[in-house]
């Protein structure tokens, strides 16, 4: 994912969150345990990623609605 945002603080937080997400997904795949286990770990990583983006957007005065929607799509109800 390429992250480019005029708010440099928010952009840096997004880059860090993406790195964390990629590491968590790679670890889930490496750990194995069957497709359901891997899928659950990837979903957990995605939820953490979108929460980090949402929190950064709010803290930096940026739009956050798309992150709430992504969280709803992942079954968290937006939280």
Secondary structure, DSSP 8 states (H G I E B T S, - for coil): -----SSHHHHHHHHHHHHHHHHHHHHHHHH-S-HHHHHHHHHHHHHHHHHHHHHHHHHTT---HHHHHHHHHTTSTT-
